Structures are given as C-alpha cells and as structure tokens.
C-alpha cells in the first residue's frame, strides 16, 4: 500500500465524521515524514498548530521548517531513534510557528511501516496550552460533579443511568453500581416513578427543559419521613444536535417546604381567628354563640365539634359540681361534616364520668388529647350518645379544650377528626382551639350573665326611682326624677350613671313611651339591660342596637334613649341617641348649645341604624341629659322651651344640685301630666 492510501479515510460512513467533538476542540494534527525527515502528509489541523499550509509544508524537511536551529540536533536524534528502533516518543517540544513565534506542542511520535519495508514517521500534535486547558476543564468538571451538593445524574436515551454523583447516591439511597445500567423505574422503586419517566421522555423528545419541579416522596436514606425535592431535567446533545440523554438535577428542599407549610398553616390559623372574631358573639344568646363557635371549627379545624356547658353555669352557678365526680353538662351545639345521620340532641343534659375527655378537660382546665383513637376507645372518651357521633364521623383523633371566661370554667369544646382529616391533632391545633374557645367563652359568659339579669328584671319589679349615682373619677354628677302630677302618672323615664373600666362612666337617659305600671316595668327592664350591656364595653351605637332588639320584645314596645360614655383620661365623650331630645353641651366659659347629633329612631322600631358621635369634654365642661317632660308643655312651644333651657344654663355655673332644682322650678309647673328625669354632669380632673 502506498503512503497516500494508508492515510486516506477509505470511504467510511459519512455520519461518523460529524461526531468530531473533543478532537476538534483539541485541533489534533497529523504529520507524516518519510525516512529522510521530509513532510509527505500534512493534515488541515496542522496548519492551525504550525501556521503552514499543506502546499508550504509538503516536501520540506520538518526539522528545518518547524524547529529552531538550537534544537535541531536533539530532534534529529529523536527522529533517528524512532525510525531505527521502532519505539515511540511522547512529550512536549518547542516548535517554530510560521509567524516566527515559539510555542510548546504535545507530540506523539511513532514509526509506520508501509509496503516493501518502507518506513514513515507519524507525528500527532496538539497545542500544549489548549491541551492543558482542556485537561484542567475536565478535572474541574469531574470535581464539580463529584463534590456538588446538588444531586446530578445522566440517563441515556433509554432512560438508563450512565452517571450519578455521590450526592444523588445519598438522596436515592442507592450506590452508583445500583444506578448505572438500570432504568429510572428500577432505581426509583420506592416511589411512583411514572411521572419522572414521563417528564424525562418529554424533555428528550422536545428538547425543552423542565425546571424546578416539586416532588414529594420518601427516600430509603430517610425512611418514615416525606421529603420535598426540586427537580430539573434538560436534554444533552452532541455538536450535531443529536440527543445523547437527559441530565437531571435534584435539590432537597425539605426544610424550605416544611417552613412554607408551617407559614401557610400559621396564615390559615390567623385567618380562622379573624373569622372567629367576626362570627362569634353576634348575639347575647349562649346557644347561638355556642353554635357559632362550632361552625367556625368545622371543617377548618375538625370534622366534628361539640360545645358542652356545665348545667350549673347555665343556671347561674359556677361551682355547683365536684371536680372528682360526674359532671352534668348540657350540649348546646353540634356541628359535623358530613352532617350526622343521628344528630346529637342539642339541649340534652348528660352525666360525664371522671374518665371522659370533657370531664378531665374541665377539672384540669387544660386541653386533653387522644391523638390516636381506635373504635374500641370511643366509649372511654365520651358518654354513649357522644361516642355514637364520634364513631359516625370515623374519629381517629380527638381533642377537648376548656371554655374559660374571667377565670370561670364554663364547659368544654370537643373536637374530632375523621375520614376527611387524616392528620391527628397536634399542639398547634390545641393552641388554636384554646384561642377560639376563649373568645367564645367570654361571649357565652356575657350572654348567660345578660340573660340571668334579664330574667331577674322580669321577675322582680325594680324601684321606680334609681339610686343616686356614686362619685365617679373626673366627673361630678347630679340627677333628678320628678313623677307626673296625676295619680296614675307613674312613667318610664329614667337616668343612670354606670361605672366602667378605666375610670369611664356611662351616662344614660331614657323615656319609655306611655305610662303606668307597664311603662315602669319596661323602664326597669331596659335599665337592667342597659347596665348589663354597659358591662360588655360596647360602643354606644351597639348598646342602642341591642336595646332596640330588647325593646321590641317588651310589653311597652317603644322608648327613646341617649347613651353616652365619658372618658376622663381622654377628655372625650362618645354619644348615641335613639329618637331622644338632643343633649345640651355647656362649655366652660362658653354659650350652651344643643348638640346636633344623628337622631336615630326610637327603641323598638327595629332595623334602623344608630350612630356614635365623639365630643370633646374638657375640665369644667358640662353636659345635660333630660327627658321630654322637662321642655314639653301645653302652654309653650318646644322651641321656646328649649331656648329658655339654654338661657338658664348660660348663667354663671353653680353647684350642680342647685342647677337641677332651678331647672325644674323654672321649666315645669306642678300639674304637668308627664314625668321627667335629668342628668347633669360637669367634668373635673381625672382621678
């Protein structure tokens, strides 16, 4: 074979030439010398390394062409040894580039034997700088893959693992030997690998990467705990764009996933608390409030919620039970999802044994857990009627928290999770349930207190003349009640001054329409209700709203009222009126004036909103609340009487008691058919 034939490609597969890749990047060149050292073959890559074209190099002595004169003796000796001994030589040697520069080139030299015993020398050369750079890049790549904290792997077009790094070995709980050569489904047999295979196949077919996909799955390296993984897939291609396989990157994001889940749960708890604040305690009825509590808990917190109150507490007592004995508790509300086929009877009084969860909860004042419940445990947790409900929802976890208001134990909130909620109750659930129960307990306590007071007002007729208000911080008070002149003129006018928290005082003036014992009874009931509502620290408009509802249920169905709350610490007064005559503001050193307030409708009309107005009440300022009996008369118009009233109050201020007497003497005649009440106050210094 001639040399030309020996180094010709020989007409192989055209596609093989397209692979190139690493050799092209290295610009590996081939040079063939005859026995005398002349160039007989010159590859195109040789021009990139040495700078000479084939026409410039062929036929010339290689040593003279490419080697500096200083090194020619060494090169000649090496060439002679290769040609005579047939041994190869490899190493780096400085060569002369066509541009006159000198550069190091890596050589691999060997002797070739042709036909008829003719010898040739083949030299394969690559620029040493390029070769060292590529060696360094390969070494760095290998280090990067092996030391990366990200799980890295490569699968071929059949989705069989080719390479995995140590991190991926640890994540999958499989060694490299257990990966390489096996399919994705064979390696990931501890999870559902169908999605992974489908995703890889889609990336392989389309070329579009799939990035940052979240997967929740267990792992053999950490059995018993679900992990969260962020997975990315992208296709690997050669220089010709042909698919070689799919690269996968796997990051364990379990801590972030759990933190995100905890944050979402916290947001859900806050939303539930906010919802409870709006939904619980909308009425002064214990049963309604208990039902509102249960409906807030289901289904957000539990599948079943039962509110049980101590029967003694509902009847007005707080300690009519023995801590170590059975408790009589009344079921006020039951809510379940899905709805129970045989619902727990609301209002049913059951005896709870000492070992029942609600009993232990009430006697200890602490939450009681039954995190894992079997069917046989239900009768030990609750009375038979409640155990049946627990069984119906498939209860597997139960929780009971106490209902405590103002230090008093009122009952228990029982919760259960069933088929719809597989996660058992935990400490966070108990904390949330306690918060909801505490909010509801206060409302229930207020409601039961209000109802007890209302029943007392209905059973006992109160004195027609209210007591003289006690001395209040920062406020002087004088009051008067004057009955009508006729024998049957007992009416429903009243006043009140009620001590509130933070040195505040509620000032009330009211007038029940009509006269007689019915009006007086209604007045007593409204006065009691007003004091009850005042204890709830409600806004004046809210107090009137509740009084409006109450009045609609009484014998005398209509009344007018002004309700004000004076705060000496802030030197202000919040006022709302329900169809009543406007109060008179008496500024210190200024002219008295009628307050221009939203009038509102009389109590009992219903469905009419009331508004609260804020007034500035400084030291020395006075406020007069009065009923229409003071200014309405048959002889003069209302406007004239009001003008006279303002004129009387414009005089230099004197003692409040004297002012009250003076107003009654000047504005009323002895034969007036209507009773009258007035409340005169003057602001002083708080405390």
C-alpha positions in Angstrom: 0.0 0.0 0.0 1.3 3.5 -0.9 1.5 6.1 1.9 -1.3 8.0 0.3 -3.5 5.0 0.5 -2.5 4.2 4.1 -3.7 7.6 5.4 -6.8 8.2 3.3 -10.2 7.9 5.0 -11.1 4.9 2.9 -14.8 5.9 2.2 -16.4 5.1 5.5 -19.8 6.1 7.0 -20.3 9.9 6.3 -22.1 10.3 9.6 -19.0 9.2 11.6 -17.2 12.4 10.5 -19.9 14.5 12.1 -19.2 13.5 15.6 -15.9 15.4 15.9 -16.2 16.9 19.4 -13.2 16.5 21.6 -10.6 16.0 18.8 -11.9 19.1 17.0 -11.7 21.1 20.2 -8.1 20.0 20.7 -7.2 20.7 17.0 -5.2 17.4 16.9 -3.0 17.5 13.8 -1.3 14.6 12.0 2.1 14.9 10.1 3.8 12.1 8.2 7.5 12.2 7.4 9.5 9.9 5.2 12.7 8.2 6.3 14.7 11.3 5.5 12.5 13.6 7.6 10.6 15.3 4.7 6.9 16.0 5.0 4.8 13.7 2.9 1.4 14.2 4.6 0.0 17.4 6.2 -3.4 17.5 7.9 -5.6 20.6 7.8 -5.3 20.8 11.6 -1.5 21.0 11.3 -1.9 24.4 9.7 -3.8 25.6 12.8 -1.0 24.3 15.0 2.1 25.3 12.9 0.7 28.0 10.6 1.9 26.4 7.3 -0.5 25.2 4.6 0.0 21.8 3.0 1.4 23.4 -0.1 4.0 25.2 2.0 5.0 22.1 4.1 4.9 19.1 1.7 8.3 18.0 0.6 10.2 20.2 3.1 12.4 18.9 5.9 10.3 19.1 9.0 13.2 20.0 11.3 14.2 22.9 9.2 10.6 24.0 8.8 9.4 23.8 12.4 12.4 23.5 14.7 14.7 26.2 15.9 18.3 25.7 14.9 19.3 25.3 18.6 17.0 22.2 18.9 17.6 20.5 15.5 20.3 18.2 16.8 18.0 16.8 19.6 15.1 16.5 17.1 17.3 14.6 14.6 18.5 12.2 17.3 14.9 11.5 18.5 13.8 11.0 14.9 16.6 8.6 14.2 15.8 6.6 17.3 12.2 6.3 16.4 13.0 5.2 12.8 15.8 2.7 13.7 14.4 1.2 16.9 10.6 1.5 16.1 10.0 2.9 19.6 7.5 5.7 20.0 8.2 9.0 21.7 5.9 11.4 23.5 6.4 14.7 25.1 6.3 18.5 24.8 8.6 20.3 22.5 9.0 23.9 21.4 8.3 24.4 17.7 8.6 27.5 15.5 5.3 28.9 14.2 5.1 30.4 10.7 4.6 33.8 12.4 8.1 33.4 14.0 6.8 32.8 17.5 7.7 29.7 19.5 5.1 27.6 21.3 5.0 24.3 23.1 3.4 21.4 21.3 2.5 18.0 22.7 3.8 15.3 20.4 3.1 11.6 20.0 5.6 10.1 17.5 5.6 6.5 16.1 7.1 4.6 13.2 4.9 3.3 10.4 5.8 0.5 8.0 4.4 0.6 4.5 4.7 -1.8 1.6 8.1 -3.0 0.5 9.5 -2.3 4.0 9.4 1.4 3.7 9.3 3.3 7.0 7.5 6.5 7.8 7.2 8.6 10.9 3.8 9.7 12.1 3.6 12.6 14.4 0.3 13.6 16.2 0.5 17.0 17.7 -1.7 19.4 19.7 -1.1 22.8 21.2 0.0 22.2 24.8 -1.9 25.3 26.1 -5.1 24.0 24.6 -4.5 20.5 25.8 -3.7 21.7 29.4 -6.7 23.9 29.4 -8.9 21.0 28.4 -7.3 18.7 30.9 -8.0 21.3 33.6 -11.6 21.8 32.5 -12.2 18.1 32.6 -10.6 17.8 36.0 -12.7 20.7 37.3 -15.8 19.2 35.7 -15.2 15.9 37.4 -14.6 17.6 40.8 -17.7 19.8 40.3 -19.9 16.8 39.6 -18.4 14.7 42.4 -18.4 17.4 45.1 -21.6 19.2 44.1 -24.2 19.4 46.9 -26.8 19.0 44.2 -27.8 15.5 43.1 -26.6 15.2 39.5 -27.2 12.3 37.1 -27.3 11.4 33.4 -29.5 8.9 31.7 -29.3 7.7 28.1 -32.0 7.7 25.5 -33.4 4.5 27.0 -33.6 6.2 30.4 -30.9 4.1 31.9 -28.5 5.7 34.3 -25.0 6.5 32.9 -23.5 8.7 35.6 -24.6 9.7 39.1 -22.6 11.8 41.6 -22.3 10.9 45.3 -25.0 13.4 46.3 -27.6 11.7 44.1 -26.4 8.3 45.5 -27.2 9.6 49.1 -30.5 11.1 48.0 -31.8 8.0 46.3 -30.3 5.7 48.9 -28.6 3.7 46.1 -24.9 3.3 45.3 -23.5 4.2 41.9 -23.4 0.5 41.0 -27.1 0.2 41.7 -27.8 3.1 39.4 -25.6 2.6 36.3 -27.2 0.4 33.7 -30.6 0.4 35.4 -33.7 2.2 34.3 -35.2 5.1 36.2 -38.2 2.9 37.2 -35.8 0.2 38.5 -33.8 2.6 40.6 -36.7 4.7 42.0 -38.8 1.7 43.0 -39.5 3.4 46.4 -41.8 5.9 44.8 -44.1 6.4 41.9 -41.6 6.9 39.1 -44.2 7.1 36.2 -44.2 11.0 36.4 -40.4 11.1 36.4 -40.2 8.8 33.3 -42.9 10.8 31.5 -41.1 14.1 32.3 -37.7 12.8 31.1 -39.3 11.4 27.9 -41.0 14.7 27.1 -37.7 16.6 27.6 -35.8 14.0 25.5 -38.4 14.3 22.7 -39.0 18.0 22.7 -35.6 19.4 23.8 -37.5 21.8 26.1 -36.0 21.8 29.7 -38.3 21.2 32.7 -37.1 23.2 35.6 -37.8 23.4 39.3 -40.5 20.8 39.5 -41.6 20.0 43.1 -41.9 16.3 44.1 -43.0 14.9 47.4 -41.7 11.5 48.1 -40.0 9.3 50.7 -36.4 8.1 50.3 -34.6 4.9 51.5 -31.9 7.1 53.1 -34.5 8.6 55.5 -37.4 6.2 55.9 -40.6 7.3 57.5 -40.3 10.9 56.5 -41.6 12.5 53.4 -39.1 14.7 51.6 -39.6 17.6 49.1 -37.4 17.7 46.0 -36.8 20.4 43.4 -36.1 18.6 40.2 -34.8 19.9 36.8 -34.4 18.0 33.5 -32.6 19.1 30.3 -31.5 17.3 27.2 -27.9 16.6 26.4 -26.8 16.9 22.8 -23.7 16.5 20.7 -22.3 19.1 18.3 -24.6 17.9 15.6 -27.6 18.3 17.8 -28.3 14.6 18.3 -29.8 13.7 21.7 -27.4 11.8 24.0 -29.6 11.6 27.0 -31.2 13.6 29.8 -29.4 15.3 32.7 -31.1 15.6 36.0 -30.5 18.0 38.9 -32.1 17.2 42.3 -32.1 19.5 45.3 -33.5 18.6 48.7 -35.8 21.5 49.7 -37.5 19.7 52.6 -36.6 22.4 55.2 -38.0 25.1 52.9 -41.1 23.1 52.1 -41.8 22.5 55.8 -41.2 26.1 56.6 -43.6 27.1 53.8 -46.1 24.6 55.0 -45.8 26.0 58.6 -46.2 29.5 57.4 -49.3 28.6 55.4 -50.7 26.9 58.4 -50.0 30.0 60.5 -51.7 32.2 58.0 -54.7 29.8 58.0 -54.8 29.9 61.8 -54.7 33.7 61.7 -57.5 33.8 59.1 -59.5 31.4 61.2 -59.1 33.6 64.3 -60.1 36.7 62.3 -63.1 34.9 61.0 -64.0 33.8 64.5 -63.8 37.4 65.8 -66.4 38.4 63.3 -68.7 35.3 63.6 -68.7 34.5 67.3 -70.7 36.5 69.8 -73.1 38.3 67.4 -76.0 37.8 69.9 -76.5 37.7 73.6 -77.6 34.1 73.5 -75.4 31.3 74.8 -76.9 28.7 72.4 -76.3 30.9 69.4 -72.8 31.7 70.5 -72.0 28.0 71.0 -73.3 27.2 67.6 -71.2 30.0 66.1 -68.1 28.5 67.8 -68.8 25.0 66.5 -69.3 26.3 62.9 -66.1 28.2 62.9 -64.2 24.9 63.9 -65.8 22.8 61.2 -64.4 22.0 58.7 -61.3 24.2 59.0 -60.1 22.6 62.3 -62.1 19.4 62.8 -64.8 17.2 61.3 -66.9 17.3 64.4 -67.4 20.0 67.1 -69.5 19.7 70.2 -69.9 22.5 72.8 -71.0 21.3 76.3 -71.6 23.7 79.1 -71.9 22.9 82.8 -75.6 22.9 83.6 -74.9 24.7 86.9 -73.2 27.5 85.0 -76.2 27.9 82.7 -78.5 28.1 85.7 -76.3 30.9 87.2 -73.9 28.9 89.4 -70.2 28.4 88.7 -69.1 25.8 91.2 -72.0 23.5 91.6 -70.0 20.4 90.7 -67.5 18.1 92.3 -64.1 18.0 90.4 -63.6 14.3 91.0 -67.2 13.2 90.4 -69.5 13.0 87.3 -70.4 16.4 85.7 -73.8 17.3 84.4 -73.2 19.1 81.2 -75.7 20.4 78.6 -75.0 20.1 74.9 -75.5 23.5 73.4 -74.2 22.9 69.8 -73.2 20.1 67.5 -71.7 20.6 64.0 -70.3 17.9 61.8 -69.1 17.4 58.3 -70.7 15.4 56.8 -73.9 16.0 58.7 -74.6 13.3 61.3 -77.4 10.9 60.4 -78.5 10.8 64.1 -77.5 14.3 65.3 -76.6 14.8 69.0 -79.6 16.3 70.7 -78.9 20.0 71.5 -80.1 20.9 75.0 -79.5 17.3 76.2 -78.0 17.1 79.7 -75.6 14.1 80.1 -73.6 12.9 83.0 -69.9 12.8 82.2 -67.8 10.3 84.1 -64.4 11.2 85.5 -62.5 9.4 82.8 -64.3 11.1 79.9 -62.2 13.7 78.0 -64.5 16.6 78.6 -64.5 15.9 82.4 -60.7 15.7 82.5 -60.6 18.9 80.5 -62.9 20.8 82.8 -61.5 19.6 86.0 -57.9 20.4 85.0 -58.6 23.5 82.9 -56.2 22.2 80.2 -56.5 20.6 76.8 -56.8 16.8 76.7 -55.6 14.9 73.7 -56.4 11.5 72.3 -54.1 11.6 69.3 -54.7 8.1 68.1 -58.1 6.6 68.7 -59.4 3.1 67.9 -63.0 2.2 67.6 -63.0 0.5 71.0 -61.7 3.6 72.7 -64.6 5.8 71.9 -66.8 4.7 74.9 -64.0 5.6 77.2 -63.7 9.1 75.8 -67.3 10.3 75.9 -70.8 9.3 77.1 -72.7 6.8 74.8 -74.6 9.5 72.9 -71.4 11.3 72.0 -69.5 8.1 71.3 -72.0 7.3 68.6 -71.4 10.6 66.9 -67.6 10.0 67.1 -68.0 6.6 65.5 -70.2 8.0 62.8 -67.6 10.5 61.6 -64.8 7.8 61.9 -63.0 9.7 64.6 -59.3 8.7 64.8 -58.1 11.8 66.8 -59.9 13.8 69.5 -59.2 17.0 71.4 -61.1 18.7 74.2 -60.3 22.3 75.4 -61.9 24.1 78.3 -64.3 27.1 78.0 -62.9 29.6 80.5 -64.2 33.2 80.9 -62.9 35.6 83.6 -61.3 32.7 85.4 -64.5 30.6 85.5 -64.8 27.2 83.9 -68.0 27.1 81.9 -67.7 23.8 79.9 -65.7 22.2 77.1 -65.3 22.3 73.4 -64.9 18.8 72.0 -63.3 18.3 68.5 -62.8 15.1 66.4 -61.1 14.4 63.1 -62.3 11.6 61.0 -62.2 10.3 57.4 -61.9 13.8 55.9 -58.9 14.8 58.0 -56.2 12.1 58.2 -53.7 14.2 60.2 -54.1 13.8 64.0 -54.4 16.8 66.4 -51.2 18.4 67.5 -50.0 21.2 69.9 -50.7 23.9 67.3 -54.2 22.7 66.9 -54.7 22.8 70.7 -53.4 26.3 70.8 -55.7 27.4 68.1 -58.7 25.6 69.7 -58.0 27.3 73.0 -57.9 30.7 71.4 -61.3 30.1 69.7 -62.8 28.6 72.9 -61.6 31.6 75.0 -63.2 34.1 72.6 -66.5 32.1 72.6 -66.4 31.6 76.4 -66.3 35.3 77.0 -69.3 35.9 74.8 -71.1 32.9 76.3 -70.4 34.2 79.8 -71.6 37.7 78.9 -74.7 36.2 77.3 -75.6 34.0 80.2 -75.0 36.9 82.6 -77.2 39.1 80.5 -79.9 36.5 80.3 -79.8 36.0 84.1 -80.0 39.7 84.7 -82.9 39.9 82.2 -84.8 37.1 83.9 -84.2 38.8 87.3 -85.6 42.1 85.8 -88.7 40.2 84.6 -89.3 38.5 87.9 -88.7 41.4 90.3 -90.1 44.9 89.8 -87.3 47.4 90.4 -87.6 50.6 92.3 -89.1 53.4 90.3 -86.5 55.9 91.5 -83.0 54.9 90.6 -80.3 55.3 93.2 -78.1 58.4 93.3 -75.0 57.7 91.2 -71.8 57.2 93.1 -69.0 59.6 92.8 -67.1 59.0 89.6 -63.4 59.9 88.8 -63.1 63.2 86.9 -66.9 63.8 86.8 -69.5 65.5 89.1 -73.0 64.2 88.7 -76.4 65.4 89.8 -79.7 63.8 88.9 -83.4 64.3 89.4 -86.5 62.4 88.8 -89.9 64.0 89.2 -93.1 62.0 88.7 -96.2 63.2 86.9 -98.8 65.1 88.9 -101.6 62.6 88.3 -102.1 59.5 90.5 -101.6 57.2 87.5 -98.7 59.2 86.2 -96.1 56.6 87.0 -94.0 56.6 83.9 -90.9 55.1 82.3 -88.4 58.0 82.5 -85.1 57.0 83.9 -81.5 58.0 84.2 -78.3 56.2 85.1 -74.6 56.6 85.6 -72.7 53.4 85.3 -69.1 52.8 86.3 -67.0 51.3 83.5 -63.4 50.2 83.3 -60.5 52.7 83.1 -62.4 55.3 85.1 -65.0 55.7 82.4 -68.7 56.4 83.1 -71.7 55.5 81.1 -74.4 58.2 81.2 -78.0 57.1 80.3 -81.3 59.0 79.9 -84.4 57.2 78.7 -88.1 57.5 78.3 -90.5 54.6 77.8 -93.5 55.7 75.8 -96.7 55.5 77.7 -97.4 55.5 81.4 -98.5 53.2 84.2 -97.0 50.1 85.7 -96.3 48.6 82.3 -94.1 51.6 81.4 -92.4 51.4 84.8 -91.8 47.7 84.4 -90.4 48.3 80.9 -88.2 51.0 82.3 -86.8 48.7 84.9 -86.1 46.0 82.3 -84.4 48.5 80.0 -82.4 50.0 82.8 -81.2 46.5 83.8 -80.4 45.6 80.2 -78.5 48.9 79.8 -76.3 48.1 82.8 -75.8 44.6 81.5 -74.8 45.8 78.1 -72.5 48.5 79.6 -70.5 45.8 81.3 -69.7 44.4 77.8 -67.8 47.6 76.9 -69.8 48.0 73.7 -69.8 51.1 71.6 -72.9 53.4 72.4 -74.4 52.7 69.0 -74.1 48.9 69.6 -75.7 49.3 73.1 -78.7 51.0 71.5 -78.8 48.4 68.8 -79.2 45.7 71.4 -81.6 47.8 73.4 -83.7 48.2 70.3 -84.0 44.5 69.9 -84.8 44.0 73.5 -87.5 46.8 73.5 -89.2 45.1 70.6 -89.9 42.1 72.8 -91.3 44.0 75.8 -94.8 44.9 76.7 -94.2 48.7 76.1 -92.6 48.4 72.7 -91.2 51.9 72.2 -88.8 54.1 74.1 -86.3 56.9 73.5 -82.8 56.9 74.9 -79.5 58.7 74.9 -76.4 56.6 75.8 -73.0 58.3 76.4 -69.6 57.1 77.6 -67.4 59.7 79.3 -63.7 59.1 79.4 -61.9 61.5 81.8 -58.4 60.2 80.7 -59.0 61.3 77.1 -61.3 64.2 77.9 -63.9 62.9 75.5 -67.4 61.5 75.4 -69.0 59.1 72.9 -72.7 59.6 72.4 -75.5 57.9 70.5 -79.2 58.7 70.6 -82.4 56.8 69.8 -85.2 59.2 69.0 -84.4 61.3 72.1 -84.1 65.0 72.5 -80.6 66.4 72.0 -78.3 66.8 75.0 -77.0 70.2 75.9 -73.3 70.9 76.0 -72.3 73.6 78.5 -68.7 74.7 77.7 -66.7 76.2 80.4 -66.9 80.0 79.7 -69.0 79.5 76.5 -72.6 79.5 75.5 -74.6 76.4 76.0 -75.8 74.7 72.8 -78.0 71.8 71.7 -75.8 69.0 70.2 -76.5 68.3 66.6 -76.5 64.5 66.7 -77.9 61.9 64.4 -81.4 61.5 66.0 -82.0 57.8 65.3 -85.3 56.0 65.6 -86.9 55.2 69.0 -86.0 51.9 70.5 -88.4 49.1 69.4 -88.8 50.4 65.8 -86.1 47.9 64.6 -83.8 47.8 61.6 -82.7 51.4 62.0 -79.0 52.0 62.5 -77.6 54.2 65.2 -74.5 56.3 65.1 -71.9 57.3 67.7 -70.6 60.8 67.9 -67.4 61.8 69.7 -67.4 65.0 71.7 -64.6 67.0 73.3 -65.3 67.3 77.1 -62.7 69.3 78.9 -62.4 70.3 82.5 -65.3 72.5 83.5 -67.4 71.5 80.6 -71.0 70.3 81.4 -73.4 68.0 79.8 -77.2 67.9 80.4 -79.3 64.8 79.5 -83.0 65.1 80.0 -86.4 63.7 79.1 -89.1 65.5 77.1 -91.1 66.1 80.4 -88.6 69.0 81.1 -89.4 71.0 78.0 -92.7 69.8 76.6 -95.7 71.8 77.9 -99.2 72.7 76.8 -98.6 76.4 77.2 -95.4 77.0 75.2 -93.8 75.5 72.1 -90.9 73.2 72.2 -88.6 75.7 70.5 -89.5 78.3 73.2 -88.8 75.9 76.0 -85.5 74.8 74.6 -84.4 78.4 74.2 -85.4 79.0 77.8 -83.4 76.0 78.9 -80.3 77.3 77.1 -80.8 80.7 78.7 -81.0 79.2 82.2 -77.8 77.2 81.6 -76.0 80.2 80.3 -75.9 81.7 83.8 -72.6 81.5 85.8 -72.2 77.9 86.9 -73.1 77.0 90.4 -73.4 73.7 92.3 -75.0 71.0 90.1 -77.6 70.1 92.7 -78.8 73.7 92.8 -78.8 73.9 89.0 -81.0 70.8 88.7 -83.6 72.3 91.2 -83.5 75.6 89.4 -84.2 74.0 86.0 -87.2 72.0 87.4 -88.6 75.1 89.1 -88.3 77.3 86.0 -89.5 74.9 83.3 -92.2 72.8 85.0 -95.5 73.5 86.5 -97.0 71.4 89.3 -99.7 70.0 87.1 -97.6 68.5 84.3 -99.0 65.2 83.2 -95.6 63.7 82.3 -92.7 62.6 84.5 -89.2 63.9 84.0 -85.7 62.8 84.5 -82.5 64.7 84.1 -78.8 64.0 84.5 -76.4 66.9 84.8 -72.6 66.4 84.8 -69.5 68.6 84.9 -66.1 67.4 84.0 -63.3 67.8 86.5 -59.8 66.4 86.8 -59.5 62.6 86.4 -58.6 60.6 89.5 
